[in-house]
Structures are given as structure tokens and as C-alpha cells.
Amino acid sequence: MQRSSKHSGAADIAACRALLKTGSRTFHAASFLLPRRVRESASALYAFCRLADDSVDIDCEAGAIERLNTRLEYVYRGSPQAHPVDRAMMRVVEQYAIPKHVPAALIEGLAWDRAGRGYETLADLQAYAARVAGTVGVMMALVMGVRAPNTLARAIDLGIAMQLTNIARDVGEDARAGRLYLPREWLVEAGIDVEDWLAAPHFSPALGMVVDRLLEVADHLYKRAEIGIAGLPKGCRPGIFAARLLYAEIGQEVRRNGCDSVTQRAVVPPARKLRRLSALFASLEQPLSVTPVPCVGPARFLLSDIEDRVASTAAALDLRWWDFKAQAIWVLDLFERLEHRRAPAVPES
């Protein structure tokens, strides 16, 4: 497969954005607030994430993951398959020097979902979250022009925190589909028989304690994520910080429901979202620490082979600070899309 000169980058990006306009309207609308170069790269990246997501969701055959890995292999060879998303993704990984192991880890996380994998410990769960969400965080930071390891680590922390919040919110929905993401050893410690509970999912105070325990881990990572916001280009900081606040609010809503995410699903009312965003104005005036802190152990592999340098796009990212609400929607929609892949497990033979 050879790269064809008849396919222009502009045409491929237009095809990516057309795909997102139909399948991801929120991202498509909010992305207009990004500088053009970043908007185009983000669209290519997001379109590839959608392609990966949909390939696993729609293609139920056992070879779906293998075919997706093959597509990624051709992207990194510089001879992508004849699809605009693949060609656009190739240009993004070349321009921003995105190491292959990062999107490959995303595909690996989708494969874990496809296989119905469970997670014994918190470290096991963090390894999963690093793949399906930390990868997205680090790739988006790279297209924003970030290369400093501490800032990239915080982007991974934020992705993992968002994923843990989703898991805490969707315990009942997942269980009714035969999936369990909560650390099994935590359930055993709480006196819950895992297999019996999966056979008949129900809420109990013991389960509520496990959900709250997971939210505490997410809260810790949200706080750590703030450390890296100061390392983002100035125009990107408000949107990312707003996304951090709004997503953490989902966890608080779970707590307001007594950590019962089996019989109900936490939804943050629009008025509360607006109050959280209003509180952001004061927060933006406070300087944020840039003290180096490593990301969680199971995610550190994502930072290998990334040069600590300043990308040429960094200076182009001075967005209007009052656009932070739409930026927040953009970030939230990106992680939400990946979380809701809901691929069925492959039955054992």
C-alpha cells in the first residue's frame, strides 16, 4: 500500500469532520473554538478513536482487533489504508511524533473490553483505564503542543480519573450487561460474593462503600491533574480545568445518590454544571503548582519515547478565555465517546 498523492490532507480532514458532524455533533461544534491547526489534528485523532470504537462495536468477528491493529501498522509505516481517517491519522502521528505504543494501547484496552476482562486489583483497573482513557489524554496533550513529562503525566491522570468516575456511575448498567469493572478484591473485602452479585445485581451499603472508595481514588487524581494545567498552552487551560470540574461533579452526584449506581444513574443537572463553571473564574486567577509528580504506575509506559521538547504549535493556542465552556464540552465528549463503546464480551468456546 502506497501513499497516494491524489489525496490531499485538506480533503481527508474534511472527511473526518463530516464523520464527526454526524456521529459526534458536540465535538464538531465545540472544536471550532480551537485554532485551526489544532482543530484539524484533534478531528483526525478523534475520528480515528471513533473508527477504533466502532470497529470493535460493529464488527463482532474475532478478527476485529487484529484488523484494527493492521490499520494502525500501515498508518505508522506511512502507507495507510485507503481511508481518509487513516491518512489523516498518519499525518497527525508524523507531525506530533506520537509514539505508536500509545494508540496501540488504546486498541489493547478495547480488546480487553471485547474479551470481557475483569480486574482483580486497583492497579489492574488503572492499567485498563490508562489504555482506554489515559491514551486519549496524552494524545490530545501532544496535539496541543505539550511535551513536558510532568504535564503529560497529569493528562493521563485526568483521563484515568474520568474513567474511574464513569465506572462508579455505571455499576448497575455494566452489571446488567454482564460486566464488572470494580476491583474484585475490594468487593471481597466488603463481604460481597462477586459471582452471586453479578447473577443478581443489587445495591447494598457494602457496595456503596466500594463505589465511594473508587471515587476517592478519582478525586485524588483530579487534584493531581490540576498540577499540569499550568503546563498547557494558555488558551487550553480553562477548558481542560472546566472539564476536570464538571466530570468530578458526576462523582459528587453519585455520592448525593448514596453511592447507589445500581438502581439509578447519576446525572448532573444543568444548573449545577453552570454553578461549577461559574466557580472556575476565581480558580483561574490562582497560580497552579508545577511540582513534578509521576503518574500512576500502570500508566507510566505511555510516556516512553516522547521527547521533552516544545512543539511548534504551542504558541498558536491562545484561545479566548471566555470560550472555556465549549472547550469543556469538547473534552467531556471525547472521553464519553470512548467510555460508551459497550462492546459485548466474546463468549468462551
N, C-alpha and C positions, 0 to 999 in steps of 0.2 A: 504494500500500500504506500503510495507516494503522495506527498503533499501537493495539492493541485493549486496552481497559481490563479485559476479562474475563480476561486472562491475568495472574495475579499473579506478582511476582518470586519468591515462595517456591515456587510450582508449577514455574516454569521452572528454578530451581536444583535442585529435586528431580529433574526430568527429566535435567538434566546429570549429577547424581550417580548416577542409575540407569544412565545410559550408561557412566559410568566404572566403576561397580561390576562390570559385565560385561566391559568391554573393557580396563580398567586397574585391576586389583584392588589392586596395590601402592599406587598413588597414592590410591585411595579409602580404604584402611585407614589409611595414614600421615597423610592430610590431617585426620583427626580430632584430631590434636595441634595443629593451627593454631587460633588464635582464630576464632570463628565468622565474623565479617565477612570476614576474610582467606581462610578456608577456602572460603566461598561464592564469592568473587570468583575465587580460584585455580581452583575447579572449573569456573566458566564459561569462563575463559580456556583451561584445559586441554581442555575439551570442544570449544571452537572449533578449537584446534590439531589435535585428533583428527579433527574434521569435515573440515578442510582436507586433512589427511594422507590420510584415507580417500577423499575425493572424487577426489583425483589417482590414488590406487592403484586404485580400483574402476572409476571412470569413465574408460575408455580412449579415449573420443572426443576429438577435437581441441579441442572447446569446453569441456573440463572447467575449465581455468584461468579462462577468461572468465566462466563461470557462478559460480565461486568469487569472483572479483573483484566481480561484480554483487551477490552476497550481502553482501560487505563494504561496498559502496557504500550499500546500503539500511540497514545497521547504523549507519553514520555519518550518514545522513540522519535517523535517529530513527524510521524506519518499516521495521523489519526484516521479512524474510520470515516466513511463518507456521511458525516452527520454534522450539522452546524454547531451543536453543543460540544462535540468532541474537538472540533477545530478551534473553537473559541477557548475551550479549557486549555488546549495545548499552548495557545499564545499567553494565557494568564500564568501558567506554571513556568513558562520560559521567562516572561517579563519580571516576575516577582520571585523567581528561584524557589518555588515551593517544592520541598523535598517530596519525592514520590511516596515515602512511607506514611505521610500524613493523610492524603486521600485514600491510600490503600488501607489504612487503619479504619477509616470510616466504613469502607466496604466490609472489612472484617467484623465490625460491630453489627452491620446489617445481617451478616451471615450468622452471628450469634443469635440474633432475633429469629431469623429464619429457622434455626435449629431448636428454638425453644429453650435456650440455655438458662439455667438458674445460677444464683450467686450465693455462695456459702458465707462469705465474709464481706465486711465493708470494703476491704481492699479489692476483692473480686468485683464488686459493684462499681467501684471507682474506675477500675480498668475498663469496664463496659462503657461507663459514662464518658471516659476520656476518648473513646473511639467514636461514639455517635454524636457527641456534643463538643468535647474539647477540641477535636479536629476542626470543627466549624469555627470555633473561636479563634484558633491560631491562624487558620487560612484567611479569615476576614481581617485579622490584625495585619497580616502580611500585605494584603492588597491596600490597606490604609497606609502602608509605608513603614510599618514598625518592624524593627529587627532586634531591639534590646531584649535580652533573655528574660529579664525581670518582668517587663511589660507583657511579653508573650505568655509567660507563666501565669500572669493574672488573667489573661484572656481565656486560658484553659480552665483556671479556677472558676471563672464566671460560667463557662459552658457546663462544667460538671455540676455546679450549684443549680443551674436551671434544670438540668436533667433530674437531679435528685428531687427537686420541687415537683416536677411532673410526676415522678414515681409516687411520691407521697400523696399527691392529689388523685391519682388514678388507680389506687389499690383495688377497689371493687371492680372497676371496669376491666382491669387486667386479669383479675382472678376469674371473673366470669368467662373470659376467653381462654382460660387455662394457663395464664402466665403469672409468674411471681417474680418480682424484682427486689423485694425487701430481702436483706441479708437473712438467710435461713438460720444462722446461729443466733441471731437476735431473737427470732421467733421462738426458738427452743428455749433460750434463756428466760423468755417471758412466759414459759409454760404452755406454748401453743404447739399442737401436733400439726406439722406442716401439711402432710398429705390429707389428714382429716379436714383441715381448714380449707384446703383447695377444693375438696369434694363438695363442701357446703360453705362458701364464703359468708362470713357474718362479722359484725363489729362487736368488739368487747373492749373493756378498759385496758386489758393487756395489749391488744393490738394497737390501741390508741397511743400507748406509751412507746411502742416501736415506731409508729409514724412520727411522733414528736421527736424521737431520738434522731431520726433521719433528717428532719427539718432543722435540728440543732447543728448537724454537720453542714447542711446547706447554708445556714446563717453564717457560720464561721467562714465558709468560702466566699460568700458575698462580701463580707467585711474585708477579706484579703484582696478580693478583686478591686476594691476601691484604691488600693495602693498603686495599681498600674494605670489607673485612668489618667494620672498626670503625665504619663509617658506617651499618651496618644496625641496625634495632631490636635491642635486646639479646637478645631471645628467639630471633631468627632466626640469630644469628651462629654458634652451634655446629653447626647442621645444614648451613649453607652451607659452613663450613670443613671439616666431615666429608666432604661431597660432593666438595670440591676434593681432599682427601687420597685418597679412595677411587678417584676417577676417574684421578688421576695414577698410582695404583698399577697401573692397567691398562697404562699405558705402560711401567712398570717390568717388568711381566710379559712384554711384548713383547720387551724387552731381554734378559730371562732366557732367552727362546727364541732368542737370537741375532739378533733383529730379523727372524726368518723368520715373516712373517704370510701366507705363501702356502700352505705345506703344513700349517700349524696355526693355530689361533685362540687367542689368549691369554685365559685365564680365571683370575681371581684366586681362589685357594682361600679358603673362608670363614674359616679360622684366620688367614690373613694379613690379611684385612679386619678381623678383631677386633683384631689387634695394632696395625694402623694407627689404629683408633678409640681404642684404649687410650692411644696416644701423644698423642691430642688433648687429654687432660686437662691436661697440662703446657703445651701450646701456648696454651690458653685463658687461662692466667694471665698471659701476656705481652702488654703493650700493643702494638697494631699501628699502624704509621705511617699518617697520612692525607695524606701529601705528594701534591699534585696531579700526575697523570701522564695525558696524553691516551691514549685507546685507539688501536688500530691505525688507520692512515689510511683504509683501505677501509671501516671501520665507523663513522666519525665522523658520517656523515649521520644515523645513528639517533638522535643526541642533539639534533637540531634541534627547535625548537618545544616543548621541555619546560621548564617554569618551574622555577626553583630555589626551591622552597618546601617547607615541612614539611606533609605531608598530615595530615589529622585522625586517620587510623588509626594513626599511628606509635606513639602512647602505648599502644595496645591490644595490642602484640605482645610482651609479656614472657612468653614461654613457659618452661616448666620446663626448665632446662638439661640435665637427665638424659634428655630425650626426643630428644637430638640424633641418635641412630642412626636413628630412624624418619624424622626430617626429612631426613637424608641420603638415605635410600631414596626419599623423595618427589622430591627434586631430581634424583637419578640417573634415576628412571623417566621423568620429564618429558623429559629430553634423549634418553634411549634411544628413547622412542617416536618422536620426530621423526627420529632417525637411521635408523631401520629402516623408512622408508617404502618404499624399494626400488622406486620406480616405473620401469617399463620405458621405454627411450628410444623416442621417436616415430621410426619409420623414415622416411628421406628419400624423397621422391617422385621 
